[in-house]
């Protein structure tokens, strides 16, 4: 009986992890196939007898691909154009902001708010942007603590995952998948926005500053030796692999495929180790499941209810917090399914059918536009995609409202999984808007592009990891948070960068291109190696105890990295 339960838990665990990896692979190689098909059609049009404008267009496409490939180790071209906006005549700045200052992942163009809507009045735009930044931080904290953390903890326990496996799968995939999708969509559209420098800098931020913050919040706590060593060593090996490719100066198609395959091997090793851990459990040991039949389920739901009603540490006890919390919770509950039957609401559950698919459309608008025309009945009738989705959602919501009048007896796994996906998308969405606000604020205040890229943009790109990992640590899962701190950046580097390189090399003939050298990348690699090796040695020497002292050391290491990088950028 116990062997049957173990096999069932293993199947459920694979049913969550493997489909996410398969989805990433399918979407990534679909972008490769469509890009290659487009390039082949252009070559056919440019064949003898078909040359002319199409041939010139083919040359432009190939040149653009090569320029985008070089952009992997540089900042976005649009960002550099936007940073020089004050060098233009005042009458041209508004148009320039609209063309070159739009952050591809944020919904609003916050730079154009200053140069167009507010007519360059800094005394108005700076307070508004600061208020938007504070609001974004508040939304991130509320979403992470009240929605993401409980549902992530629940899913880990429902799947009988170890904390480290939950960190390297759910946390890493949850925090990194939106970035990878956005990167693939941007590259597929001919606009590379995920650079090697940004990925390595973000990895330094997460492995140093975020790990240090988790240590300050939850330390002292212990980590299991073998999983901790495995995660750090795999991340070190991945960084070393990328560093060797960078020093070689050329990337081939199969090297890019190797990056993605390396992370797949890591996931397989994690799953095998977790299954081996379960096999070693004594037969008389009670399985540590969160959701069980009978009275245990009542205690679980009561605990979740108490956690849901606990106050956030940010803005606690202030009237401003209360004013912001009420409308925010209405929006979040309408788009994130409720995992606690005691808090179940028929109205909110009905609203989930309407708004969850629409939010998915908005979040993945870079993959397919929300107004994409869809043929409806007759070929001459085309309706926007969002309208068809909305009509379908309304019918489903009406059917649910009529047929369902009582809350479920227990939390269903599909509901928990959907709540996890939606909370991840909300964190990604708010983090993207926060990044846009911070970048606009830096440009308005005249912060240099080098300092802006090394500080504000790096922090904004990793803000989702910061709030999610801290929320998980506060919920009593610091080991899971630490595992996510190493697996998350590794996922972004191997899968995100790997897919980007696969897409770029598929455009080029031969399928390789050269990387440009920049000293700031060597500094980032050096500090990333230092932080990882330091964590491995210090935690091991402390009998695998994470202390606040080491957390402070890691935060200090990141500030030293920032100062050295800014000084190096100023000299260069």
C-alpha positions in Angstrom: 0.0 0.0 0.0 2.8 2.4 0.9 4.6 1.5 -2.4 1.4 2.4 -4.3 1.1 5.7 -2.5 4.8 6.5 -3.2 4.3 5.7 -6.9 1.1 7.9 -7.0 3.0 10.8 -5.5 5.8 10.3 -7.9 3.4 10.4 -10.9 1.8 13.6 -9.6 5.2 15.2 -9.1 6.2 14.4 -12.6 2.8 15.5 -13.8 3.7 19.0 -12.6 7.4 19.4 -13.3 7.7 17.6 -16.7 4.8 19.4 -18.5 6.2 22.8 -17.5 9.6 21.8 -19.1 7.9 20.3 -22.1 5.9 23.5 -22.6 9.0 25.6 -22.5 10.7 23.3 -25.0 7.7 23.3 -27.4 7.3 27.0 -27.3 11.0 27.6 -27.7 11.4 25.3 -30.7 8.2 26.6 -32.2 9.7 30.0 -32.3 12.8 28.5 -33.9 10.8 26.7 -36.5 8.7 29.8 -37.4 11.8 32.0 -37.6 13.6 29.4 -39.8 10.5 29.0 -42.0 10.3 32.8 -42.5 14.0 33.0 -43.4 13.7 30.1 -45.9 10.7 31.8 -47.6 12.7 35.0 -47.9 15.6 33.1 -49.4 13.3 31.5 -51.9 11.9 34.9 -52.9 15.4 36.2 -53.2 16.5 33.3 -55.6 17.5 34.1 -59.2 14.5 35.6 -61.0 13.0 36.7 -57.7 15.5 39.2 -56.5 14.7 42.8 -55.9 13.0 44.2 -52.8 12.6 40.7 -51.2 16.4 40.1 -51.6 17.2 43.4 -49.9 14.7 42.6 -47.2 16.4 39.2 -46.6 19.7 41.1 -46.2 18.1 43.4 -43.7 16.7 40.4 -41.7 20.1 38.7 -41.6 21.9 41.9 -40.6 19.3 42.5 -37.9 19.7 39.0 -36.5 23.5 39.5 -36.3 23.0 42.8 -34.5 20.6 41.2 -32.1 23.1 38.4 -31.4 25.7 41.0 -30.4 23.1 42.5 -28.2 23.2 39.5 -25.9 26.2 40.9 -24.1 25.1 44.5 -24.3 22.2 46.5 -22.9 19.1 47.2 -25.0 19.7 49.6 -27.9 16.4 51.3 -27.2 17.6 51.8 -23.6 20.7 53.5 -24.8 18.7 55.7 -27.1 16.3 56.5 -24.3 19.0 57.4 -21.9 20.2 60.1 -24.3 16.8 61.7 -24.6 17.9 64.9 -22.8 20.5 65.6 -25.5 17.6 66.2 -28.0 15.7 69.5 -28.5 12.8 69.7 -26.1 10.2 69.6 -28.9 11.5 66.2 -30.1 11.7 64.4 -26.7 8.0 63.4 -26.5 8.1 61.6 -29.9 11.5 60.1 -29.0 10.1 58.8 -25.7 7.2 57.1 -27.4 9.4 55.4 -30.0 12.5 54.4 -27.9 11.5 54.4 -24.2 8.8 51.7 -24.1 9.7 48.8 -21.8 8.6 45.8 -23.8 7.3 44.0 -20.7 5.4 46.8 -19.0 1.9 47.9 -20.1 2.6 51.6 -19.8 5.3 53.9 -21.1 6.3 55.7 -17.9 9.0 57.8 -19.7 6.4 59.3 -22.1 4.3 60.1 -19.0 7.0 62.7 -18.1 7.9 63.9 -21.5 4.4 63.9 -23.1 1.5 63.9 -20.6 3.2 66.1 -18.0 5.2 68.2 -20.4 8.5 67.5 -18.7 7.4 68.9 -15.3 9.7 67.1 -12.9 7.9 68.4 -9.9 4.8 66.4 -11.0 6.3 63.4 -12.6 8.9 62.5 -9.9 6.3 62.3 -7.1 3.9 60.3 -9.3 6.6 57.9 -10.2 7.7 57.5 -6.6 4.1 56.9 -5.6 3.8 54.2 -8.4 7.0 52.6 -7.1 5.7 52.4 -3.6 2.3 51.1 -4.8 4.1 48.4 -6.9 6.2 47.3 -3.8 3.0 47.1 -1.8 1.2 45.0 -4.5 4.2 42.7 -4.7 4.3 42.2 -0.9 0.6 41.6 -0.6 0.5 39.2 -3.6 3.5 37.2 -2.4 2.6 36.9 1.3 -1.2 36.4 1.0 -1.5 34.4 -2.2 1.8 33.1 -3.6 3.4 31.8 -0.4 0.3 29.8 0.9 -0.4 28.2 -2.5 3.2 27.4 -3.1 3.5 25.8 0.3 0.3 23.9 -0.2 1.4 22.5 -3.6 4.7 21.3 -2.2 2.9 19.5 0.5 0.2 18.1 -1.7 2.8 16.7 -4.0 4.9 15.4 -1.0 7.9 17.3 -2.3 10.9 18.0 -0.2 11.5 21.7 0.4 14.5 21.7 -1.8 12.7 20.0 -4.7 9.9 22.6 -4.3 12.5 25.4 -4.5 14.2 24.1 -7.6 11.0 23.3 -9.5 8.0 25.4 -8.4 9.9 28.5 -7.3 12.4 28.4 -10.1 10.0 27.7 -12.9 7.4 30.0 -11.4 9.8 33.0 -11.0 11.7 32.3 -14.3 9.1 31.1 -16.8 7.5 34.6 -17.4 11.0 36.0 -18.1 11.8 33.2 -20.5 8.5 33.6 -22.4 9.0 37.3 -22.6 12.6 36.8 -23.8 11.5 34.3 -26.5 8.8 36.5 -27.7 11.0 39.6 -27.9 13.8 37.7 -29.7 11.3 36.1 -32.1 10.1 39.6 -32.9 13.7 40.7 -33.7 14.3 42.6 -30.5 16.7 41.1 -28.0 16.2 42.4 -24.5 17.7 39.7 -22.4 21.4 40.2 -22.3 24.1 38.0 -20.8 25.3 40.9 -18.6 21.8 41.4 -17.2 21.4 37.6 -16.5 24.8 37.4 -14.7 24.1 40.6 -12.7 20.7 39.3 -11.7 22.3 36.0 -10.7 24.7 37.9 -8.5 21.8 39.9 -7.0 19.8 36.8 -6.2 22.6 34.5 -5.0 24.0 37.3 -2.8 21.4 39.9 -1.8 18.3 37.7 -1.9 20.1 34.8 -0.1 21.3 37.3 2.5 17.8 38.7 2.9 16.4 35.2 3.4 19.0 34.6 6.0 18.2 37.8 7.9 14.5 37.0 7.9 14.6 33.3 8.9 18.1 32.5 10.2 19.4 30.5 12.0 18.1 27.5 10.1 19.6 24.3 8.8 19.7 23.0 5.2 20.0 19.4 4.2 23.7 18.8 3.2 23.3 16.8 0.0 20.6 18.9 -1.7 22.3 22.2 -0.8 25.7 21.0 -2.2 23.9 19.7 -5.3 22.2 23.0 -6.0 25.3 25.2 -5.5 27.6 22.8 -7.4 25.2 22.6 -10.4 24.9 26.4 -10.4 28.7 26.8 -10.2 29.1 24.3 -13.1 26.5 26.2 -15.1 28.2 29.5 -14.5 31.5 28.0 -15.4 30.1 26.6 -18.6 28.7 30.0 -19.7 32.0 31.6 -18.7 34.0 29.3 -20.8 31.8 29.9 -23.8 32.0 33.6 -23.2 35.8 33.5 -23.0 35.9 31.4 -26.2 34.0 34.3 -27.9 31.8 32.2 -30.1 28.5 30.3 -29.5 27.3 27.5 -31.7 23.7 26.2 -32.1 24.5 22.9 -30.3 26.2 24.8 -27.4 23.0 26.7 -27.0 21.0 23.4 -27.0 23.4 22.2 -24.4 22.5 25.0 -22.0 18.9 24.0 -22.0 19.8 20.3 -21.8 22.0 21.0 -18.7 19.0 22.3 -16.8 16.9 19.3 -17.8 19.6 17.0 -16.5 19.6 19.0 -13.2 15.8 18.6 -12.9 16.1 14.8 -13.5 18.8 14.6 -10.8 16.6 16.4 -8.4 13.6 14.2 -9.0 15.7 11.0 -8.8 17.3 12.1 -5.5 13.9 13.0 -4.1 12.5 9.6 -5.0 15.5 7.9 -3.4 14.9 10.0 -0.3 11.3 8.6 -0.1 12.5 5.1 -0.7 14.7 5.3 2.4 11.9 6.3 4.7 11.0 3.8 7.3 7.7 1.9 6.7 6.4 2.9 10.1 7.0 6.6 9.5 3.8 8.7 8.9 4.0 10.4 5.5 4.2 14.1 5.9 1.3 15.2 3.8 -0.5 18.5 4.2 -3.9 17.5 2.9 -5.2 14.2 4.3 -8.6 12.8 4.8 -10.4 13.4 8.1 -9.6 15.8 10.9 -6.0 16.6 9.6 -7.6 18.5 6.7 -9.6 20.7 9.1 -6.4 21.7 11.0 -4.7 22.4 7.7 -7.5 24.6 6.5 -7.6 26.4 9.8 -3.8 27.0 9.6 -4.1 28.4 6.1 -7.0 30.6 7.2 -4.9 32.0 10.0 -2.1 32.7 7.7 -4.4 34.3 5.1 -5.7 36.7 7.8 -2.3 37.6 9.2 -1.2 41.1 8.5 1.5 42.0 6.1 4.7 43.4 7.6 4.7 46.2 5.1 2.5 49.2 5.8 1.1 47.5 8.9 -1.5 49.4 10.9 -1.7 52.4 8.6 -4.8 53.9 7.1 -3.0 54.1 3.7 -2.5 50.3 3.9 -6.2 49.8 4.6 -7.2 52.0 1.7 -4.9 50.2 -0.7 -5.6 46.7 0.5 -9.4 46.6 0.0 -9.4 47.3 -3.8 -6.2 45.3 -4.3 -7.7 42.2 -2.7 -10.9 42.5 -4.7 -8.8 42.5 -7.9 -6.5 39.7 -6.7 -9.3 37.4 -5.5 -11.2 37.9 -8.8 -8.2 36.7 -10.7 -6.6 34.1 -8.3 -8.7 31.1 -7.3 -9.2 30.7 -3.6 -7.4 27.6 -2.1 -9.1 27.8 1.3 -12.6 26.4 1.4 -13.3 28.4 4.5 -12.7 31.6 2.5 -14.6 30.3 -0.6 -16.9 32.9 -2.3 -19.4 32.0 -5.0 -19.0 35.5 -6.5 -15.2 35.5 -6.6 -15.1 31.9 -8.0 -17.5 33.0 -10.8 -15.3 36.0 -11.5 -12.3 33.7 -11.8 -13.9 32.1 -14.9 -14.2 35.5 -16.5 -10.9 37.2 -15.6 -8.3 34.5 -15.3 -8.2 33.7 -19.0 -8.2 37.4 -19.8 -5.2 38.0 -17.5 -3.4 35.1 -19.2 -4.0 36.8 -22.6 -2.6 40.1 -21.3 0.5 38.5 -19.8 1.3 36.6 -22.9 0.4 39.4 -25.3 4.0 39.3 -26.6 3.4 35.7 -27.8 0.0 36.5 -29.4 -1.7 39.9 -29.5 -4.9 40.1 -27.5 -6.6 41.7 -30.6 -5.3 39.0 -32.9 -8.1 38.5 -35.6 -9.9 35.2 -35.4 -12.1 33.9 -38.2 -15.6 33.5 -36.9 -18.1 31.3 -38.9 -17.6 33.0 -42.3 -14.1 33.9 -43.6 -15.2 37.5 -44.0 -16.0 37.8 -40.3 -13.0 38.3 -38.0 -13.3 39.1 -34.3 -10.5 40.0 -31.9 -9.2 37.2 -29.8 -10.1 38.8 -26.5 -13.8 39.2 -27.4 -14.1 35.5 -28.2 -12.4 34.5 -25.0 -14.6 36.9 -23.0 -17.8 35.5 -24.5 -16.7 31.9 -23.8 -15.8 32.9 -20.2 -19.2 34.5 -19.6 -21.0 31.3 -20.6 -18.7 29.2 -18.4 -19.1 31.6 -15.5 -22.9 31.6 -15.8 -23.0 27.8 -15.9 -20.7 27.7 -12.8 -22.8 30.2 -10.9 -26.1 28.3 -11.6 -24.7 24.9 -10.8 -22.4 25.6 -7.8 -23.8 26.9 -4.6 -21.7 25.2 -1.9 -17.9 25.5 -1.3 -15.8 22.4 -2.0 -15.0 20.1 0.9 -11.3 20.3 0.4 -8.8 22.0 -1.8 -8.6 20.5 -5.3 -5.2 20.1 -7.0 -6.3 21.8 -10.3 -7.5 24.8 -8.3 -4.3 25.0 -6.3 -2.2 24.8 -9.5 -4.2 27.5 -11.2 -3.9 29.7 -8.2 -0.1 29.2 -8.3 0.0 30.1 -12.0 -2.1 33.2 -11.5 -0.1 34.4 -8.5 3.1 34.0 -10.4 1.7 36.0 -13.3 0.6 38.7 -11.0 4.1 39.0 -9.4 5.7 39.0 -12.9 3.2 41.7 -14.1 3.7 44.0 -11.1 7.5 43.5 -11.2 7.5 44.5 -14.9 5.6 47.7 -14.1 8.0 48.4 -11.2 10.9 48.0 -13.5 9.4 50.4 -15.9 8.8 53.0 -13.1 12.3 52.6 -11.8 13.9 53.0 -15.2 11.7 56.1 -15.9 12.6 57.6 -12.6 16.3 57.1 -13.2 16.0 58.7 -16.7 14.1 61.7 -15.4 16.5 62.2 -12.5 19.5 62.0 -14.9 21.0 58.8 -13.6 23.8 57.5 -15.9 22.9 54.5 -18.1 25.7 52.4 -16.5 24.6 53.0 -12.9 21.0 52.6 -14.0 21.7 49.2 -15.6 23.8 47.9 -12.7 21.4 49.0 -9.9 17.8 49.9 -10.7 17.3 47.6 -13.7 19.1 44.6 -12.1 17.0 45.1 -8.9 13.8 45.4 -10.9 14.4 42.3 -12.9 14.9 40.2 -9.8 12.2 41.8 -7.6 9.9 38.9 -8.2 12.5 36.5 -6.8 13.1 38.7 -3.8 9.5 39.0 -2.6 8.6 35.4 -3.5 11.6 33.9 -1.7 11.2 36.1 1.4 7.5 35.3 1.6 8.3 31.6 1.4 11.0 32.0 4.2 8.5 33.8 6.4 6.0 31.0 5.9 8.4 28.6 7.5 10.1 27.2 4.4 13.5 28.9 4.4 15.2 25.8 2.9 12.8 25.9 0.0 13.5 29.6 -0.5 17.3 29.0 -0.5 16.9 26.3 -3.1 14.9 28.7 -5.2 17.6 31.3 -4.9 20.1 29.0 -6.7 17.8 27.2 -9.1 15.9 30.4 -10.2 18.9 32.3 -11.6 20.3 29.0 -13.1 16.9 28.5 -14.8 17.0 32.0 -16.3 20.7 31.6 -17.4 20.4 28.1 -18.9 16.9 28.1 -20.3 16.3 31.8 -20.9 19.8 32.5 -22.4 19.8 29.0 -24.0 16.6 29.6 -25.9 17.8 33.1 -26.9 21.0 31.6 -28.3 19.1 28.9 -30.1 16.8 31.4 -31.7 19.7 33.7 -32.7 21.9 30.9 -34.2 18.9 29.6 -36.2 18.9 32.9 -38.0 22.6 32.9 -38.9 24.7 31.1 -41.4 26.9 29.4 -40.2 24.8 28.9 -37.0 27.3 30.7 -34.7 28.2 34.2 -33.8 30.9 36.1 -31.9 30.5 37.6 -28.5 32.0 41.0 -27.7 34.3 41.4 -24.7 33.4 43.8 -21.9 35.2 44.1 -18.5 32.0 44.5 -16.5 31.0 40.9 -17.4 34.3 39.6 -16.0 33.6 41.5 -12.7 30.0 40.0 -12.6 31.3 36.5 -13.2 34.0 37.0 -10.5 31.6 38.2 -7.8 29.1 35.5 -8.7 31.8 32.8 -8.3 32.9 34.4 -5.1 29.4 34.4 -3.6 28.6 30.8 -4.6 31.9 29.3 -3.4 31.6 31.4 -0.2 28.1 30.1 0.5 29.2 26.5 -0.2 32.2 26.7 2.1 30.8 28.8 4.9 27.5 26.9 5.2 29.4 23.6 5.1 31.8 24.7 7.8 28.9 25.8 9.9 27.5 22.3 9.9 25.0 23.4 7.2 23.5 26.1 9.3 22.6 29.4 7.6 23.3 32.3 10.0 22.5 36.0 10.0 26.2 36.8 10.0 26.7 35.1 6.7 23.5 36.8 5.4 25.0 40.2 6.2 28.3 39.2 4.5 26.4 38.3 1.3 24.6 41.6 1.3 27.8 43.4 1.8 29.4 41.4 -1.0 26.6 42.6 -3.3 27.1 46.2 -2.4 30.9 45.9 -3.0 30.0 44.4 -6.4 27.8 47.3 -7.2 30.5 49.9 -6.3 33.2 48.1 -8.2 31.0 47.7 -11.3 30.0 51.4 -11.2 33.6 52.5 -10.8 34.7 50.2 -13.7 31.9 51.5 -15.9 32.9 55.1 -15.1 36.5 54.4 -16.1 35.5 52.6 -19.3 
